[in-house]
Every structure is written in C-alpha cells, then in structure tokens.
C-alpha cells in the first residue's frame, strides 16, 4: 500500500521545492539509482551525549555516599569516572564473568536499565556488611557469587535505587524497582543488541578498598524526557544538601537565647544612686500584681505574672506582646 502524504507534508514539500532546498530532477535521479544506506541505530542523534544527565548522577553521589557510609559504618567516597555510549552488545562485551548486575525498572518510563558491580567491589561490600574489614578473604577469580552474597547485594541495590529516585525527582518523578540479579552477561537482555545505551562509571572507595560501578540506561528509555534534560530543570535544587535544612533547624532549636523579665522602671538621680546602700528600697512604677514584660534577646515578646514553681522564682506568660503597641 502506497503512503499518502498529508496536507501539511505536501505544503512542506512544495515550500522546499520553491525555496530551492530540493531539486526534483536530482531527487528523481537518486531514486532511479542505488539506494543509500542509513543506519538508524548509529545516527548522529544516537551517538550524541545526553545533556545534563551527569547532574543527576552528581546528586545521586551526594545521597548514596551518606547512606552507604551509614550502612557499612565506614568512610565511603564516590567519584565520577565518565559517561560513554555503546551499542548494547558492545557494552556486554566489556563486562567480565562473573559480574554482579542488577536489572531494574524505571517507571513510568519504558524499558529497563542496569547497574553492574565488579567482583572485587562485591566481595568488599559483602565482607563489610557482615562486619568484616572489607578485604575479600576468598579468591574472586572465576568464582560465581553465592545466594547469600547476592541477597546482601540486593540490600545495597535497594539503597541505590532509592537514592536514584531522589536524584531524578527534580527532573522527573520515577519509581525504580529491582527486577532481578544476574552474574552472566550473556543472560542479560534489556534492549536488542544493536540499540544504543548511555553509561556512567563511578569509582567507589571504601577506606583502602576501591571498585567500580556502572549504570547503563537505554536511549529509548530516556528519549521521552530528553527535552526536559536539554532545557535543564531546576537542578540548582539538587545541589543543596538534602539534610541541610533539617540540620539547620535542629541546630537553631538548640541555640541558647537570653530571656529577661522587666519588673518595672524607676527614675533616680546620680546622687541617689551613689548614696544607695544595702537594704535601701527603690519604688517602681508598677504594682507587683500587674503584668510584667518579657524580653527575648532584648525584643519584647510576652507579658507575664511572677510566681514560684518548685521552690524557684518563675513567671507565667499571660499574653503575647504586640511590639507595635505593646
């Protein structure tokens, strides 16, 4: 069945001919000759990097560094190594055997993504989670991971996915779910082999032990939000420490402040002041039964009445002071 052009397509084609951007004779000669191959999977659009995606990983690093340090009770540092795009099949060729790979879903986006951990890092994380020093005691070469080791890694992956959700939140609300864990790259298939993916490599340092983590997301997964990435949403919100506001509020609540109660006022001369001795009485301008003014850091805040509580002098607030009119 032949394709029928729409009215908008016909008008666009005619405008291109009138403007000289299309020459009918040349296009017909091309049609009569050999076809020109066009690689949909390796086009310039697919080879390009994804703008601002690295900022999402910057935010993830800030979240995960704190959470992983708390889980392991060790000092953890995470640094970006670099981003790169691959054909999915070429990326799988770079993964060693065995490798710990977590395949996860980014809802509501289509497709799945993955996180890979090298063997040395897996054994260090497992040893640390079990209370060890973080130095792998068992040779990791050509040894598949046990069910217990994979189960412990699922806990680490769970924390990572939660931190990724927080990092993505200023750009796009997502819910990330772990689908399964794999050790053999040949059993991993999140997209067809020729599809493009974008990766981000991170170096994780746990005291004296280091290892690598790689994130791989298909282009087709992030394609629906590429415009938001190009525009650059309010990523400055991501640069703020998520715990900063809570810590500031907590510290402010514990800050000491000076509170004074003004019982009244009196005016005396300098001679009377110099003649004051122990036992002298100064008459104030207010009776003791009237409300007294409470000042916080020198600012009038409340009115109160004096009294005694548990054997100590005290005051009871009766009303809030209106600073303008008091």
C-alpha positions as CSV (number, residue, x, y, z in Angstrom):
1,X,0.0,0.0,0.0
2,X,1.4,3.3,-1.1
3,X,1.9,6.0,1.5
4,X,-0.4,9.0,1.1
5,X,1.0,12.4,2.1
6,X,-0.9,14.6,4.4
7,X,-1.8,18.2,3.5
8,X,0.9,19.6,5.9
9,X,3.5,17.3,4.3
10,X,2.5,18.3,0.8
11,X,2.8,22.0,1.7
12,X,6.2,21.4,3.3
13,X,7.4,19.6,0.2
14,X,6.2,22.4,-2.1
15,X,7.9,25.1,0.0
16,X,11.2,23.2,-0.1
17,X,11.0,23.0,-3.9
18,X,10.2,26.7,-4.2
19,X,13.0,27.6,-1.8
20,X,15.5,25.6,-3.8
21,X,16.2,23.2,-0.9
22,X,15.0,20.3,-3.0
23,X,15.7,19.8,-6.7
24,X,13.1,17.4,-8.3
25,X,15.5,16.3,-11.1
26,X,18.3,15.4,-8.7
27,X,15.9,13.5,-6.3
28,X,14.5,11.5,-9.3
29,X,17.9,10.6,-10.4
30,X,18.7,9.3,-6.9
31,X,15.5,7.3,-6.9
32,X,16.5,5.6,-10.1
33,X,20.0,4.8,-8.9
34,X,21.2,2.7,-6.0
35,X,19.7,3.2,-2.5
36,X,21.7,5.0,0.1
37,X,22.1,3.0,3.4
38,X,21.1,4.8,6.6
39,X,21.9,3.3,9.9
40,X,19.1,4.2,12.3
41,X,20.9,2.9,15.3
42,X,24.2,4.7,14.7
43,X,22.9,8.1,13.6
44,X,24.3,11.3,14.9
45,X,21.3,11.7,17.2
46,X,22.0,8.4,18.9
47,X,25.8,9.0,19.2
48,X,25.3,12.3,21.0
49,X,25.6,12.6,24.7
50,X,22.6,13.2,26.9
51,X,22.8,16.8,28.3
52,X,22.5,17.4,32.0
53,X,22.3,13.6,32.8
54,X,25.6,13.9,34.6
55,X,24.0,16.4,37.1
56,X,21.5,13.7,38.1
57,X,24.5,11.4,38.9
58,X,26.1,14.2,40.9
59,X,23.0,14.4,43.1
60,X,22.9,10.6,43.4
61,X,26.5,10.6,44.6
62,X,25.7,13.0,47.4
63,X,22.8,10.9,48.6
64,X,24.5,7.5,48.3
65,X,27.7,8.5,49.9
66,X,25.9,9.2,53.1
67,X,23.6,6.2,53.0
68,X,26.3,3.7,52.1
69,X,28.6,5.1,54.8
70,X,25.9,4.6,57.4
71,X,25.1,1.1,56.3
72,X,28.7,0.0,56.2
73,X,29.8,2.2,59.1
74,X,32.9,3.0,57.1
75,X,34.1,6.1,55.2
76,X,32.9,6.0,51.6
77,X,33.9,8.2,48.7
78,X,32.3,8.1,45.3
79,X,33.6,9.8,42.2
80,X,32.5,10.0,38.6
81,X,34.8,8.3,36.1
82,X,33.0,9.3,32.9
83,X,30.0,8.8,30.6
84,X,30.0,6.9,27.4
85,X,27.5,5.5,24.8
86,X,27.7,2.0,23.4
87,X,25.7,-0.5,21.4
88,X,24.2,-2.7,24.0
89,X,26.0,-5.8,22.6
90,X,29.4,-3.9,22.7
91,X,28.7,-2.9,26.3
92,X,28.1,-6.5,27.4
93,X,31.4,-7.5,25.9
94,X,33.2,-5.2,28.3
95,X,31.7,-6.9,31.4
96,X,33.8,-9.7,33.0
97,X,32.5,-13.1,34.1
98,X,31.3,-13.3,36.8
99,X,29.8,-9.8,37.3
100,X,27.1,-8.7,39.6
101,X,24.4,-7.0,37.6
102,X,21.1,-5.5,39.0
103,X,18.4,-5.1,36.4
104,X,15.7,-2.5,37.4
105,X,12.6,-0.8,36.0
106,X,12.3,3.0,35.8
107,X,8.5,3.6,36.0
108,X,6.7,5.2,34.2
109,X,9.5,5.2,31.5
110,X,9.7,2.3,29.1
111,X,12.3,-0.5,29.2
112,X,14.8,-1.4,31.9
113,X,18.2,-0.3,33.0
114,X,21.1,-2.0,34.8
115,X,23.8,-1.5,37.4
116,X,27.0,-3.6,37.3
117,X,29.5,-4.1,40.1
118,X,32.9,-5.6,39.6
119,X,33.8,-8.7,41.6
120,X,36.3,-7.0,43.9
121,X,33.7,-4.4,45.0
122,X,31.1,-7.1,45.6
123,X,33.3,-9.1,47.9
124,X,34.4,-6.0,49.8
125,X,30.7,-4.9,50.2
126,X,29.7,-8.3,51.4
127,X,32.6,-8.6,53.9
128,X,31.8,-5.1,55.2
129,X,28.1,-5.9,55.6
130,X,28.9,-9.0,57.6
131,X,31.1,-6.9,60.0
132,X,34.5,-7.6,58.4
133,X,37.3,-5.3,57.4
134,X,36.1,-5.1,53.8
135,X,39.1,-7.0,52.4
136,X,37.9,-10.1,50.5
137,X,39.3,-13.3,52.0
138,X,38.1,-15.6,49.3
139,X,39.7,-15.5,45.8
140,X,37.2,-13.9,43.4
141,X,38.6,-15.1,40.1
142,X,36.2,-17.4,38.2
143,X,34.0,-17.9,41.2
144,X,30.3,-17.3,40.9
145,X,28.6,-15.4,43.7
146,X,26.6,-17.4,46.3
147,X,22.9,-16.8,47.0
148,X,23.8,-15.2,50.3
149,X,26.2,-12.8,48.6
150,X,23.5,-11.8,46.0
151,X,21.0,-11.3,48.7
152,X,23.2,-8.9,50.6
153,X,23.9,-7.1,47.3
154,X,20.1,-6.7,46.8
155,X,20.1,-4.6,50.0
156,X,22.9,-2.3,48.6
157,X,21.0,-2.1,45.3
158,X,17.8,-1.2,47.2
159,X,19.5,1.8,48.8
160,X,21.0,2.8,45.4
161,X,17.5,2.8,43.7
162,X,16.0,4.9,46.5
163,X,18.8,7.4,46.1
164,X,18.4,7.4,42.3
165,X,14.7,8.2,42.8
166,X,15.6,11.2,44.9
167,X,18.2,12.3,42.3
168,X,15.7,12.1,39.5
169,X,12.9,13.8,41.4
170,X,13.6,17.5,40.5
171,X,13.6,16.4,36.8
172,X,11.0,13.6,36.6
173,X,9.1,11.7,39.3
174,X,10.1,8.0,39.0
175,X,9.7,4.7,40.9
176,X,12.5,2.3,40.5
177,X,12.0,-1.4,41.1
178,X,14.6,-4.2,41.1
179,X,13.6,-6.9,38.7
180,X,16.4,-9.5,39.2
181,X,20.1,-10.0,39.8
182,X,22.4,-11.7,37.2
183,X,26.0,-12.9,37.1
184,X,26.4,-13.9,33.5
185,X,26.3,-11.0,30.9
186,X,25.1,-13.5,28.3
187,X,21.8,-13.8,30.1
188,X,21.2,-10.0,30.2
189,X,18.9,-8.5,27.6
190,X,17.2,-5.2,28.3
191,X,17.2,-4.0,24.7
192,X,18.1,-5.5,21.3
193,X,21.9,-5.9,20.8
194,X,22.1,-3.0,18.2
195,X,20.3,-0.5,20.4
196,X,22.3,2.4,21.9
197,X,22.7,2.8,25.7
198,X,24.4,5.6,27.7
199,X,26.6,4.5,30.6
200,X,28.1,6.3,33.7
201,X,31.0,4.8,35.5
202,X,31.6,5.6,39.2
203,X,34.6,4.7,41.3
204,X,33.7,3.7,44.9
205,X,36.4,3.9,47.6
206,X,35.7,2.2,50.9
207,X,38.7,3.2,53.1
208,X,41.6,1.3,51.4
209,X,39.4,-0.8,49.0
210,X,38.1,0.5,45.7
211,X,35.9,-0.8,42.9
212,X,33.7,0.3,40.0
213,X,30.0,0.7,39.5
214,X,28.4,1.2,36.0
215,X,25.0,2.5,35.3
216,X,23.5,1.7,31.8
217,X,20.3,3.2,30.5
218,X,18.9,2.8,27.0
219,X,18.4,5.9,24.9
220,X,14.9,4.7,24.2
221,X,14.1,4.9,27.9
222,X,15.2,8.5,28.4
223,X,14.0,9.7,25.0
224,X,10.6,10.8,26.3
225,X,12.2,13.2,28.8
226,X,15.2,14.4,26.6
227,X,13.6,17.8,26.2
228,X,13.4,18.3,29.9
229,X,17.1,17.3,30.1
230,X,18.0,19.8,27.4
231,X,16.1,22.6,29.0
232,X,17.6,21.9,32.3
233,X,15.0,21.8,35.1
234,X,15.8,23.4,38.4
235,X,18.9,21.4,39.0
236,X,20.1,24.0,41.5
237,X,17.7,22.4,43.9
238,X,19.6,19.2,43.6
239,X,22.9,20.9,44.6
240,X,21.5,21.6,48.1
241,X,22.4,19.1,50.7
242,X,19.1,17.3,51.3
243,X,19.8,17.1,55.1
244,X,21.0,20.8,55.3
245,X,17.6,22.2,56.1
246,X,16.9,19.6,58.8
247,X,20.3,20.1,60.4
248,X,20.0,23.9,60.4
249,X,16.6,23.7,62.0
250,X,17.9,21.3,64.7
251,X,20.9,23.5,65.5
252,X,18.7,26.6,65.7
253,X,16.3,25.0,68.1
254,X,19.3,24.2,70.4
255,X,20.8,27.7,70.2
256,X,20.8,29.5,73.7
257,X,18.9,32.8,73.9
258,X,18.7,35.4,76.7
259,X,15.3,35.9,78.3
260,X,14.7,38.7,80.8
261,X,11.6,39.9,82.8
262,X,11.2,43.6,83.3
263,X,9.5,44.1,86.6
264,X,9.2,47.9,86.3
265,X,11.1,51.2,85.9
266,X,12.2,53.9,88.3
267,X,14.0,57.2,87.8
268,X,16.6,58.3,90.3
269,X,19.3,60.9,90.3
270,X,23.0,60.2,90.2
271,X,23.4,61.4,93.8
272,X,20.7,59.0,94.9
273,X,22.5,56.2,93.0
274,X,25.8,57.0,94.7
275,X,24.1,57.0,98.1
276,X,22.4,53.6,97.7
277,X,23.3,51.1,100.4
278,X,22.3,47.5,101.3
279,X,18.7,47.4,102.4
280,X,17.5,50.6,100.5
281,X,14.3,50.2,98.6
282,X,13.6,51.6,95.1
283,X,10.0,52.2,94.3
284,X,8.9,51.0,90.8
285,X,6.2,52.5,88.6
286,X,4.2,49.2,88.6
287,X,2.5,47.2,91.3
288,X,3.7,43.7,91.8
289,X,0.3,42.3,90.7
290,X,0.4,43.9,87.2
291,X,1.7,42.1,84.1
292,X,5.5,42.2,83.6
293,X,7.2,42.5,80.2
294,X,9.3,39.5,78.9
295,X,12.1,40.3,76.5
296,X,13.8,37.7,74.3
297,X,17.3,38.9,73.2
298,X,16.1,42.4,74.1
299,X,13.0,42.2,72.0
300,X,9.6,42.5,73.8
301,X,7.7,39.2,73.3
302,X,5.3,38.4,76.1
303,X,3.5,39.6,79.2
304,X,3.7,37.5,82.4
305,X,2.9,37.4,86.1
306,X,5.6,36.4,88.7
307,X,5.4,33.4,91.0
308,X,7.3,30.4,92.4
309,X,7.5,26.9,91.0
310,X,9.3,24.0,92.7
311,X,10.9,26.5,95.0
312,X,12.3,28.6,92.2
313,X,11.3,32.1,91.0
314,X,9.3,31.8,87.9
315,X,6.9,33.7,85.7
316,X,3.7,32.6,83.8
317,X,3.0,34.0,80.3
318,X,-0.4,35.7,80.2
319,X,-0.4,37.1,76.7
320,X,1.7,37.8,73.6
321,X,3.2,41.2,73.3
322,X,2.2,43.4,70.4
323,X,5.5,45.0,69.6
324,X,3.9,48.0,67.8
325,X,1.5,49.0,70.5
326,X,2.5,46.6,73.3
